[in-house]
Amino acid sequence: MRRVVITGIGALTPIGNTYPAYVEGLKNGVSGAAMTTRFDATNFKVKFACELKNFEIEDFMPRKDARRMDPFAQYALVVADEAMQMSGLDVNSIDLDRAGVVWGSGIGGFETIEHDISEAALWTGEPRYSPFLIPKLIADIAPGHISIKYGFRGINYATVSACASSTHSVIASFDYIRMGRADIMITGGSEAAITKASVGGFASMKAMSERNDSPETASRPFDRDRDGFVLGEGGGALILEELEHAKKRGAVIYGEVIGAGMTADAYHMTAPHPEGIGARNVMNLAIKDAGINKEDVDYVNVHGTSTPLGDIAETKAIQAVFGDAAYKLHISSTKSMTGHLLGGAGAIEAIAGVIAINEGFIPPTINHFTDDPEFDPKLNFTFNQAQERSPDVILSNTFGFGGHNASIIIKRFIE
């Protein structure tokens, strides 16, 4: 198996529109939640979300090109470009047949599905549909656009596994490189689902917080009064590269991907297994795949959505996997700040782990007000403020509707 390293990162999040801004947002415990501006939510049960701030797509591409893409694909191109620039890759000096893209999105073109189809239905006589309708809504168009922009002719497809989508995309890219099927992969995920149908649908499931009087404190993982997740948007990209390929061109290395796991709960459409069996299994598989001991893990970026059942199940799984070593871990949910990016969550949360390794701090779980007796008080959930620590090994969890579980392990690069 070949070694796989991270040589570029891009981030577009509700708490920072670039990688450096995301670092600062995490360090300062910023909440990205506010009353929604995407649509008039007056009559909705949930009136807030974690939207991008001061973001204009025209700053990144011509308006004509942007109009041919759903926002989720726009976000994908924005973060892929930042990651490529950070990596210093010269597309004229690499084998483009061994460079690929795997990208995750839980939904794809949700805004396009909702808006364009609704608009067409208003026409009398024959409905008028945009010729860009289908290319805008399909989830696999994002990796398609990325490969077209950079000329990457290798592996190219999308992963769709709800909230685990972009972790699955990173795992797939990791596997292709270590097995020798590619030298470079652009991977990650993006989502743009702050729409009427999305907010209304999740709200009807009672999955989201309804704390409309205090949006900025609504996402409160592990707090006694948590009442659901807060919807977010954006994306994250990683450039994964075979180690010798990266060294040959003098690339800066930000971390090494060393292991991954994938499982299913096989239990319920939307609820986690109450004992966290799937979560327990996926972390054990990732640790085994990485060839490390459980005691080697320093930080777990948890799925931690702020739902009553999910937080409990994941914590049970962590304690079952790590035993007494759990008390030496830092644990945090960055969804307390970014909200839940659905298919884009795994990418920006893996990036949060890379940030912890490189910047020397553990991102906090903000909005903790009241201890919940369901959780062991000896566990370190990194409540409310970032804590200084330079982890050598991080584990990132993402779990999706349908019982999909994915975990990835990244460590500090050592020659």
HUBELVEN-V576950 format. One record per residue. N is the residue number from 1. RES is the residue in three letters. PHI is phi in degrees with one decimal (none if undefined). D_LAST is the distance of its C-alpha to the last C-alpha in Angstrom with 2 decimals. Layout:
BEGIN
[[N:RES:PHI:D_LAST] [N:RES:PHI:D_LAST]]
END
This chain:
BEGIN
[[1:MET:none:16.10] [2:ARG:-83.3:13.62] [3:ARG:-83.0:10.75] [4:VAL:-123.8:12.19] [5:VAL:-121.1:11.07] [6:ILE:-101.8:13.58] [7:THR:-120.4:14.41] [8:GLY:-158.9:17.98] [9:ILE:-142.2:20.37] [10:GLY:-134.3:24.16] [11:ALA:-142.0:26.53] [12:LEU:-135.9:30.32] [13:THR:-135.0:31.67] [14:PRO:-66.2:34.86] [15:ILE:-118.6:33.22] [16:GLY:167.7:31.52] [17:ASN:-91.2:31.77] [18:THR:-140.7:28.37] [19:TYR:-58.9:24.85] [20:PRO:-60.5:25.47] [21:ALA:-67.7:28.88] [22:TYR:-64.7:27.57] [23:VAL:-56.2:25.21] [24:GLU:-66.8:28.34] [25:GLY:-61.7:30.49] [26:LEU:-66.8:28.27] [27:LYS:-62.3:27.94] [28:ASN:-92.4:31.73] [29:GLY:61.6:32.76] [30:VAL:-79.5:34.77] [31:SER:-93.0:36.99] [32:GLY:-94.5:37.31] [33:ALA:-88.8:40.58] [34:ALA:-163.5:43.96] [35:MET:-60.3:47.18] [36:THR:-70.4:46.59] [37:THR:-114.2:47.67] [38:ARG:-68.5:47.03] [39:PHE:-159.7:50.51] [40:ASP:-77.0:53.50] [41:ALA:-99.6:52.57] [42:THR:-51.6:55.83] [43:ASN:-96.3:56.97] [44:PHE:-94.4:53.64] [45:LYS:-64.9:52.74] [46:VAL:-112.8:49.31] [47:LYS:-113.6:49.53] [48:PHE:-140.6:46.03] [49:ALA:-165.8:42.46] [50:CYS:-100.2:39.10] [51:GLU:-89.3:39.65] [52:LEU:-65.8:37.61] [53:LYS:-114.4:38.94] [54:ASN:52.4:40.10] [55:PHE:-109.2:38.60] [56:GLU:-127.3:40.46] [57:ILE:-63.7:39.27] [58:GLU:-64.7:41.21] [59:ASP:-73.4:38.65] [60:PHE:-119.4:36.18] [61:MET:-157.5:38.45] [62:PRO:-60.3:42.11] [63:ARG:-58.2:44.50] [64:LYS:-60.4:45.77] [65:ASP:-69.6:42.39] [66:ALA:-61.7:41.81] [67:ARG:-66.3:45.19] [68:ARG:-92.1:44.15] [69:MET:-129.8:41.30] [70:ASP:-70.2:41.32] [71:PRO:-53.5:39.40] [72:PHE:-62.5:36.68] [73:ALA:-76.8:35.89] [74:GLN:-59.3:36.20] [75:TYR:-60.6:33.62] [76:ALA:-60.2:31.27] [77:LEU:-67.4:31.59] [78:VAL:-63.0:31.17] [79:VAL:-74.7:27.83] [80:ALA:-62.8:26.53] [81:ASP:-66.7:27.48] [82:GLU:-63.2:25.71] [83:ALA:-64.5:22.47] [84:MET:-64.3:22.91] [85:GLN:-63.7:23.65] [86:MET:-63.9:20.63] [87:SER:-74.0:18.38] [88:GLY:71.6:20.05] [89:LEU:-66.0:20.65] [90:ASP:-106.5:23.53] [91:VAL:-64.7:25.56] [92:ASN:-83.5:27.25] [93:SER:-122.5:24.22] [94:ILE:-122.7:22.84] [95:ASP:-82.1:24.46] [96:LEU:-67.8:26.46] [97:ASP:-74.7:27.49] [98:ARG:-112.8:23.96] [99:ALA:-119.9:23.62] [100:GLY:-134.8:25.27] [101:VAL:-139.9:26.34] [102:VAL:-125.4:26.99] [103:TRP:-130.4:28.68] [104:GLY:-111.5:30.31] [105:SER:-154.3:33.67] [106:GLY:-72.0:35.94] [107:ILE:-126.4:39.10] [108:GLY:88.2:38.67] [109:GLY:-80.2:41.50] [110:PHE:-63.3:43.36] [111:GLU:-62.6:45.08] [112:THR:-64.8:46.20] [113:ILE:-57.2:47.51] [114:GLU:-72.1:49.43] [115:HIS:-78.8:50.73] [116:ASP:-66.3:51.42] [117:ILE:-69.4:53.03] [118:SER:-64.9:55.13] [119:GLU:-64.5:56.29] [120:ALA:-63.6:57.29] [121:ALA:-68.2:59.31] [122:LEU:-80.5:61.51] [123:TRP:-71.2:62.93] [124:THR:-86.8:66.39] [125:GLY:76.0:66.96] [126:GLU:-72.9:63.97] [127:PRO:-62.9:60.70] [128:ARG:-105.4:58.60] [129:TYR:-107.0:54.91] [130:SER:-67.9:52.30] [131:PRO:-65.8:50.94] [132:PHE:-96.4:47.50] [133:LEU:-54.7:48.08] [134:ILE:-67.1:46.25] [135:PRO:-61.3:43.27] [136:LYS:-77.7:42.86] [137:LEU:-93.6:42.94] [138:ILE:-72.3:40.85] [139:ALA:-63.6:37.38] [140:ASP:-78.6:35.78] [141:ILE:-70.7:36.92] [142:ALA:-62.2:33.92] [143:PRO:-64.1:31.32] [144:GLY:-61.8:34.09] [145:HIS:-61.3:34.43] [146:ILE:-64.2:30.71] [147:SER:-65.4:30.51] [148:ILE:-63.7:33.69] [149:LYS:-62.3:32.46] [150:TYR:-104.3:29.30] [151:GLY:74.9:30.63] [152:PHE:-73.8:28.11] [153:ARG:-104.2:29.96] [154:GLY:-86.1:27.72] [155:ILE:-51.3:27.91] [156:ASN:-155.0:29.99] [157:TYR:-168.8:31.70] [158:ALA:-114.9:32.16] [159:THR:-107.7:31.64] [160:VAL:-131.3:34.53] [161:SER:-143.9:34.31] [162:ALA:55.4:35.81] [163:CYS:-74.5:33.52] [164:ALA:-93.9:30.68] [165:SER:-55.3:30.72] [166:SER:-77.8:27.64] [167:THR:-68.5:25.44] [168:HIS:-61.9:26.74] [169:SER:-66.5:25.93] [170:VAL:-67.3:22.25] [171:ILE:-62.4:22.14] [172:ALA:-60.4:23.93] [173:SER:-64.4:21.61] [174:PHE:-56.0:18.53] [175:ASP:-64.0:20.48] [176:TYR:-62.1:21.59] [177:ILE:-72.8:18.19] [178:ARG:-69.2:16.74] [179:MET:-88.2:20.08] [180:GLY:90.4:20.03] [181:ARG:-91.2:22.91] [182:ALA:-156.7:21.31] [183:ASP:-106.4:18.46] [184:ILE:-138.1:19.13] [185:MET:-136.8:21.09] [186:ILE:-93.7:22.83] [187:THR:-145.0:23.59] [188:GLY:146.4:25.18] [189:GLY:-170.2:28.81] [190:SER:-151.8:31.88] [191:GLU:-151.3:35.30] [192:ALA:-141.4:38.56] [193:ALA:-120.2:40.99] [194:ILE:-87.6:42.91] [195:THR:-132.4:46.24] [196:LYS:-58.6:49.59] [197:ALA:-66.3:49.20] [198:SER:-66.4:45.70] [199:VAL:-61.2:46.63] [200:GLY:-63.3:49.96] [201:GLY:-68.1:48.53] [202:PHE:-65.5:45.89] [203:ALA:-64.6:48.49] [204:SER:-67.0:50.99] [205:MET:-82.9:48.54] [206:LYS:63.9:48.34] [207:ALA:-89.5:44.55] [208:MET:-105.5:44.31] [209:SER:-63.5:45.18] [210:GLU:-113.8:48.65] [211:ARG:-81.9:48.23] [212:ASN:-67.8:49.82] [213:ASP:-79.9:51.01] [214:SER:-152.9:47.50] [215:PRO:-55.4:44.91] [216:GLU:-66.1:42.24] [217:THR:-111.6:42.31] [218:ALA:-73.1:42.87] [219:SER:-86.0:39.37] [220:ARG:-134.1:39.11] [221:PRO:-55.8:36.90] [222:PHE:70.1:37.79] [223:ASP:-85.0:40.85] [224:ARG:-57.5:44.17] [225:ASP:-100.9:45.78] [226:ARG:-62.4:43.23] [227:ASP:-139.4:45.15] [228:GLY:133.6:42.81] [229:PHE:-85.9:40.07] [230:VAL:-114.8:40.29] [231:LEU:-72.2:39.74] [232:GLY:-123.9:37.11] [233:GLU:-150.7:36.09] [234:GLY:130.5:33.32] [235:GLY:-176.4:29.99] [236:GLY:-146.2:26.25] [237:ALA:-131.6:23.91] [238:LEU:-127.9:20.25] [239:ILE:-95.9:18.69] [240:LEU:-99.9:16.52] [241:GLU:-146.3:14.78] [242:GLU:-65.0:13.27] [243:LEU:-54.7:9.64] [244:GLU:-64.5:10.81] [245:HIS:-62.6:13.81] [246:ALA:-66.6:12.17] [247:LYS:-65.5:10.13] [248:LYS:-60.1:13.45] [249:ARG:-98.1:15.37] [250:GLY:72.8:13.25] [251:ALA:-71.6:13.13] [252:VAL:-77.4:12.31] [253:ILE:-111.5:10.25] [254:TYR:-101.2:12.18] [255:GLY:169.0:10.97] [256:GLU:-126.7:10.33] [257:VAL:-81.4:13.57] [258:ILE:-121.5:13.62] [259:GLY:-169.8:17.37] [260:ALA:-158.2:20.88] [261:GLY:-141.3:24.49] [262:MET:-143.1:27.88] [263:THR:-144.7:31.32] [264:ALA:-128.2:34.90] [265:ASP:-72.4:37.26] [266:ALA:51.5:40.24] [267:TYR:-130.9:42.41] [268:HIS:-156.4:43.76] [269:MET:-59.2:43.65] [270:THR:-125.8:42.43] [271:ALA:-88.0:42.24] [272:PRO:-74.9:39.29] [273:HIS:-61.0:39.98] [274:PRO:-60.4:41.41] [275:GLU:-98.8:39.27] [276:GLY:65.5:36.09] [277:ILE:-62.7:35.78] [278:GLY:-63.3:33.91] [279:ALA:-66.2:31.53] [280:ARG:-62.0:31.00] [281:ASN:-63.5:30.37] [282:VAL:-70.0:27.88] [283:MET:-68.3:25.68] [284:ASN:-61.9:25.90] [285:LEU:-64.4:24.95] [286:ALA:-64.1:21.88] [287:ILE:-63.9:20.71] [288:LYS:-64.6:21.54] [289:ASP:-62.9:19.81] [290:ALA:-74.7:16.53] [291:GLY:69.6:16.94] [292:ILE:-119.9:16.94] [293:ASN:-92.6:19.89] [294:LYS:-59.7:22.04] [295:GLU:-68.2:21.54] [296:ASP:-77.2:17.86] [297:VAL:-75.6:19.09] [298:ASP:-101.9:19.84] [299:TYR:-145.1:21.62] [300:VAL:-115.0:23.78] [301:ASN:-85.8:25.04] [302:VAL:-82.5:28.25] [303:HIS:-61.5:30.58] [304:GLY:36.9:33.12] [305:THR:-84.1:35.84] [306:SER:82.0:38.51] [307:THR:-95.4:40.78] [308:PRO:-56.3:42.81] [309:LEU:-84.1:41.76] [310:GLY:-62.8:38.21] [311:ASP:-63.9:36.82] [312:ILE:-66.5:38.47] [313:ALA:-60.7:37.27] [314:GLU:-67.5:33.60] [315:THR:-66.1:33.82] [316:LYS:-58.7:35.49] [317:ALA:-64.8:32.69] [318:ILE:-61.0:29.99] [319:GLN:-69.0:32.03] [320:ALA:-68.1:32.64] [321:VAL:-74.4:28.96] [322:PHE:-94.9:27.58] [323:GLY:56.9:30.69] [324:ASP:-64.3:30.54] [325:ALA:-66.5:26.86] [326:ALA:-61.2:28.23] [327:TYR:-76.6:29.59] [328:LYS:-98.9:26.19] [329:LEU:-78.7:25.02] [330:HIS:-93.4:25.47] [331:ILE:-126.4:27.37] [332:SER:-154.8:28.58] [333:SER:-114.6:30.30] [334:THR:-75.8:29.68] [335:LYS:-63.6:32.68] [336:SER:-60.5:34.75] [337:MET:-103.8:33.89] [338:THR:-86.5:33.33] [339:GLY:74.8:35.78] [340:HIS:-103.0:35.11] [341:LEU:-85.1:33.90] [342:LEU:53.2:34.79] [343:GLY:-64.6:32.80] [344:GLY:-90.9:30.59] [345:ALA:-62.5:29.79] [346:GLY:-59.1:26.71] [347:ALA:-67.2:24.95] [348:ILE:-71.9:25.71] [349:GLU:-81.9:24.96] [350:ALA:-63.2:21.47] [351:ILE:-63.6:21.04] [352:ALA:-59.3:22.49] [353:GLY:-66.9:19.73] [354:VAL:-64.4:17.07] [355:ILE:-61.6:19.32] [356:ALA:-58.0:19.39] [357:ILE:-63.7:15.63] [358:ASN:-88.9:15.66] [359:GLU:-106.4:19.17] [360:GLY:76.2:19.55] [361:PHE:-148.4:22.60] [362:ILE:-96.9:23.93] [363:PRO:-61.3:26.41] [364:PRO:-83.8:29.86] [365:THR:-98.7:32.41] [366:ILE:-83.0:35.31] [367:ASN:64.9:39.02] [368:HIS:-95.6:39.30] [369:PHE:-120.1:42.87] [370:THR:-134.9:44.09] [371:ASP:-63.0:42.42] [372:ASP:-104.9:42.98] [373:PRO:-62.9:43.99] [374:GLU:-67.8:42.31] [375:PHE:-107.7:38.90] [376:ASP:-64.6:37.80] [377:PRO:-66.1:37.98] [378:LYS:-83.2:35.22] [379:LEU:-77.1:32.62] [380:ASN:-98.8:30.77] [381:PHE:-88.0:31.41] [382:THR:54.2:30.34] [383:PHE:-70.6:33.86] [384:ASN:72.3:35.00] [385:GLN:-137.0:32.46] [386:ALA:-59.6:28.72] [387:GLN:-121.2:27.21] [388:GLU:-68.4:24.57] [389:ARG:-172.2:21.49] [390:SER:-112.7:17.75] [391:PRO:-66.4:16.94] [392:ASP:-94.4:13.59] [393:VAL:-136.1:15.09] [394:ILE:-122.7:17.99] [395:LEU:-123.7:20.55] [396:SER:-119.7:22.96] [397:ASN:-105.2:26.38] [398:THR:-141.8:28.95] [399:PHE:-129.7:32.31] [400:GLY:-126.7:35.06] [401:PHE:-50.5:38.79] [402:GLY:97.4:39.57] [403:GLY:83.7:37.32] [404:HIS:-81.4:34.03] [405:ASN:-126.6:30.93] [406:ALA:-144.3:27.28] [407:SER:-132.3:24.21] [408:ILE:-133.8:20.60] [409:ILE:-119.3:17.54] [410:ILE:-125.7:14.65] [411:LYS:-127.8:11.88] [412:ARG:-60.7:9.88] [413:PHE:-74.7:6.54] [414:ILE:-128.2:3.79] [415:GLU:-53.7:0.00]]
END
